[in-house]
Amino acid sequence: MTPMTPMTPVTTPTPTLTLFDFPATTGLDRWESFSPFVLEVSRAMRLAKVPFATTQVNMMKLKDINPLGQLPAAAFGEEKVAGSTRILERLEALVPGSMTGGLDARGVAEAWLWKEFADTSLYPYVLTTRWVDDRGWPVPRDHFFAALPAPLRAFVPGMVRRSMKKKLIERDFTRAGIDACYARMGRVLDFLDARAPDEGFWVGPRATVGDLGLFAHLHSLRLPLIPWQAEEVARRKRLTRYLDRVDAATPLVST
Ligand SMILES: N[C@@H](CCC(=O)N[C@@H](CS)C(=O)NCC(=O)O)C(=O)O
């Protein structure tokens, strides 16, 4: 009789994860990126409890990482994935249930729809507060262009600001002016405040992609460097308590 050989468990090795971010940092622990989309992915990796490293991209080589010239992008070992949705899907495949909180098909669909809502309907407000509003403009002006040589720094920020203003008009966020835009944002914040759950998360008891999207953009509006804007969110108490819960549920994972 041949002796039985002990079974060796078959495990799929977890790839080394790297999150690419812009060179500018806020210097604030709870705002690990100026970019809401990078923040969203960083919190997703934390929610999935996968250790990851963050690396700042050389802006001249951004298109080597993502031909669309946008962040976030992430490396799962050798595999590069660009775009927040694709990265969150990849995380769900890596750690099943981590992005969808054990919900049924209907709940999962709702969670993704809230992420979609946040990315398309809240992000432009973050852009408006930073690029259009004179009170927020010092944030991009002083932080985003610091690496540029001085002669370029004299005119590039103004050029980018003009282009951002144009895009926000085209996206129909500031077409009627900044006051009308803020009135609309106030209504949206009021509705979200009324809809915010008293406990648990947006769609269920566990955090999902819906929370990641909502948190990323609303938490970016809470950036302390634009106190007026942060106060607009802070006034909505239920929403604020909810955001604090998402913040607490996505603590930093050490590498
Ligand atoms: N649909 C993209 C949007 C990402 C996005 O807009 N990223 C911004 C930074 S927050 C960016 O890279 N902007 C530069 C550009 O669009 O040229 C996603 O979900 O990842």
The ligand as an ORCA input file, in Angstrom:
! r2SCAN-3c Opt
* xyz 0 1
  N     -14.787     57.926    -15.332
  C     -13.532     58.062    -14.657
  C     -13.354     59.509    -14.213
  C     -12.013     59.775    -13.585
  C     -11.694     61.260    -13.519
  O     -12.474     62.143    -13.938
  N     -10.509     61.542    -12.993
  C     -10.024     62.906    -12.923
  C      -9.338     63.172    -11.595
  S     -10.473     63.202    -10.235
  C      -8.982     63.094    -14.007
  O      -8.150     62.235    -14.228
  N      -9.028     64.245    -14.667
  C      -8.102     64.572    -15.693
  C      -8.774     64.623    -17.028
  O      -9.945     64.243    -17.149
  O      -8.094     65.048    -17.955
  C     -13.460     57.082    -13.486
  O     -14.522     56.669    -12.990
  O     -12.359     56.710    -13.078
*
